Every structure is written in structure tokens, then in C-alpha cells.
Amino acid sequence: MSEVTSPAACWYLIQSKPKQDERAELNLRNQGFTCYRPTHKVEVLRRGRRVQLEESLFPGYLFIRLDRMQDNWFAIRSTRGVSRLVCFGQDPARVSAGIIYSIKTLADIEPVSPALHSGDRVRITEGPFSDLEAIFLRPDGDERAILLLNLLHREQKLKVPLRAIKPSSPPRAAPTRAFAGPTYA
């Protein structure tokens, strides 16, 4: 197919089925197509441990290098994991080689994004402080975290297992009022 790239080959965009980016890439490569699925490393909390995963930079999409004259475009539609070739009107969406090159160079130098950042609001789910909100300060090894908890009008540092916290939902915007004076609890 197009594993040996011809000068007439261009990059195009493929939309994969939900959560099947990796499967689509594997099946297209097995057919001999040249594909590129940019990935980045992220840190997530799983069962109270910080775990690094590699995820797609553009979930649901990947790039494929095709020659309009030589490659069998019909095989792409029936490939497992592939939803469709992204088109504008009747023409497939062409992606410039410069954009692919930029994505490759930036993806290589991107650091791992942590699951929790200093200052994030978290909710304690276990122990004597369960159901209280706190501020994440920093990790303390692979299985613990240091939190800042407002207790009796004083901020206290607290070490808890990572399995005992979860990110808190962002605070909802307060409804607007005609009177914008001080509020008392």
C-alpha cells in the first residue's frame, strides 16, 4: 500500500469510533497504511495510586498518509475502529505536512501532566474527615498526598492516602442578586 511513501502522498484526517483510536491505528497499519496518532502522557489516580497513561492528543482522530492514485481508499471505510475519512464537501480534508511535523516535535517535548495540581479542590472520601473539602498541596510519595484543610477557622496540613481523595467538581457560579452586599453564613 503506502508504507513506502510516494511524493504524491498527502496527510489526511480519519475519525475513529468512540474510544477506538488505538484499534483503528493498529488495523490501518496492518493493512500497510502509514498512520500517525499523536499521544501524550497523563497522570491519573487509579485505586489510590498515581499511574501514568498514554492517551491520544486528539481523541477520536488520527492522521493517515495516502496517495490518491495508488492507495485503496475503500479499504479505510471497512477497517475496524474507523468511523470515516473526514471530508469537506466531497473532498477529503488534507492536512499539511508542516502541521504534522509541528505536532510531532511538540508531542516529543511535552511533559507529563499530573492528575492533581497544587491548589486543586479535592473531597476526602474516607476516614474521620470524609465528605470535607480540602486543597491539594502536593503529592507525598506514590500513595499519599498533603492537603490543606480549613478546620476550626485554621488551615491545617493533613497527610491522606491518595485513594481517600477525589477531585472536587468546580464550584458553580452563584446566582446573581440585585443586592451585592456582604453575605453572612
C-alpha positions in Angstrom: 0.0 0.0 0.0 1.6 3.3 1.1 4.2 2.2 3.6 6.8 3.4 1.1 5.6 6.9 0.8 5.4 8.4 -2.7 6.0 12.1 -3.4 2.3 12.5 -4.3 1.1 11.2 -0.9 -0.5 13.6 1.5 -1.8 13.5 5.0 -5.5 13.2 5.7 -7.6 13.1 8.8 -9.6 10.0 9.9 -12.3 9.9 12.6 -12.3 6.8 14.7 -15.2 5.2 16.5 -15.5 6.3 20.2 -12.5 5.1 22.3 -11.1 3.1 19.4 -8.3 5.3 18.2 -5.6 2.8 19.0 -7.6 -0.1 17.4 -8.1 1.9 14.2 -4.4 2.8 14.0 -3.3 -0.8 14.5 -5.7 -2.2 11.9 -4.7 0.5 9.4 -1.0 -0.3 9.9 -1.8 -4.0 9.5 -3.1 -3.1 6.0 0.1 -1.3 5.2 -1.0 2.3 5.6 1.2 5.0 7.2 -0.6 6.4 10.2 0.2 8.9 12.9 -1.8 9.1 16.2 -0.2 11.8 18.4 -0.2 10.8 22.1 0.8 12.4 25.4 1.4 11.1 28.8 -1.0 11.9 31.6 -1.1 11.0 35.3 -4.3 9.7 36.7 -5.4 8.3 40.1 -6.3 4.6 39.9 -7.2 2.8 43.1 -5.3 5.3 45.2 -2.1 5.3 43.1 -0.7 7.7 40.6 -0.5 5.9 37.3 1.0 7.3 34.0 -1.1 6.6 30.9 -0.5 7.4 27.3 -3.6 8.9 25.7 -4.4 10.3 22.3 -3.7 14.0 21.9 -6.8 14.3 19.7 -9.2 11.6 21.0 -11.3 10.2 18.2 -8.9 11.3 15.4 -5.7 10.1 13.7 -3.7 11.0 10.6 -3.1 8.8 7.6 -0.7 9.3 4.6 -2.4 8.4 1.3 -1.7 8.7 -2.4 -4.9 9.5 -4.3 -3.8 7.5 -7.3 -2.2 4.4 -5.8 -3.9 3.6 -2.5 -7.2 1.8 -2.0 -9.3 4.3 -0.2 -12.3 2.0 0.1 -10.4 -0.3 2.5 -10.3 2.5 5.0 -14.1 2.6 5.4 -14.4 -1.0 6.4 -11.4 -1.0 8.8 -12.3 -1.9 12.4 -12.2 1.1 14.6 -12.5 3.6 11.7 -15.7 5.7 11.5 -14.9 7.8 8.4 -12.5 9.8 6.5 -13.1 13.5 7.4 -14.2 15.4 4.3 -15.2 19.0 3.4 -18.0 18.5 0.9 -16.8 15.7 -1.3 -13.1 16.2 -0.9 -11.1 14.5 2.0 -9.6 17.0 4.5 -6.0 17.4 3.6 -3.5 18.2 6.4 -0.3 19.9 5.5 3.0 18.1 6.3 4.1 21.2 8.3 1.3 20.7 10.8 2.2 17.1 11.2 5.8 18.0 11.7 4.9 20.6 14.3 2.7 18.2 16.2 5.4 15.5 16.2 8.1 17.9 17.6 5.8 19.4 20.3 4.5 16.0 21.3 8.1 14.8 21.9 8.9 17.6 24.4 5.5 17.8 26.3 5.9 16.9 30.0 3.6 14.6 31.8 0.5 16.5 33.1 -0.2 15.5 36.8 -3.6 14.2 37.9 -3.8 16.9 40.6 -2.2 20.3 40.6 -1.3 22.3 43.7 -4.3 24.4 44.6 -6.9 22.0 43.2 -10.0 21.4 45.3 -10.5 17.8 46.4 -13.1 15.9 48.5 -11.9 13.5 51.2 -13.8 10.2 50.8 -12.5 8.1 53.7 -11.6 8.4 57.3 -12.6 10.8 60.0 -12.6 13.8 57.6 -14.7 12.1 55.0 -17.0 14.4 52.9 -14.9 17.5 53.7 -13.3 19.6 51.0 -9.7 20.5 51.1 -7.0 22.0 48.9 -4.4 19.7 47.3 -0.9 20.9 48.1 1.5 18.3 46.8 2.0 14.5 46.5 3.8 12.7 49.3 5.3 9.7 47.5 3.3 7.5 45.2 0.4 6.7 47.6 -0.1 9.8 49.8 -1.0 13.4 49.4 -0.6 16.5 51.6 -3.8 18.6 51.8 -4.7 21.9 53.3 -7.9 21.6 55.4 -9.7 24.5 56.9 -10.6 23.2 60.3 -11.9 25.5 63.2 -11.0 28.6 61.1 -7.4 27.5 60.9 -5.6 25.9 57.9 -4.2 22.5 58.9 -1.9 20.4 56.8 -3.1 16.8 56.5 -1.5 13.7 55.0 -4.0 11.3 53.5 -3.8 8.3 51.2 -4.5 9.1 47.5 -7.3 6.5 47.5 -9.1 8.6 50.1 -9.4 11.7 47.9 -11.1 12.6 44.6 -11.1 15.8 42.6 -14.0 18.1 43.6 -16.3 19.4 41.0 -15.7 23.1 40.1 -17.7 25.5 42.1 -20.9 26.6 40.5 -21.5 30.2 39.8 -23.6 31.9 42.4 -26.9 33.2 41.2 -26.9 36.9 40.5 -28.7 39.1 43.1 -29.9 42.6 42.9 -28.2 43.4 46.2 -24.4 42.7 46.1 -23.7 43.3 49.7 -21.8 41.0 52.1 -23.1 37.6 52.7 -23.1 36.0 56.2 -23.1 32.3 57.0 
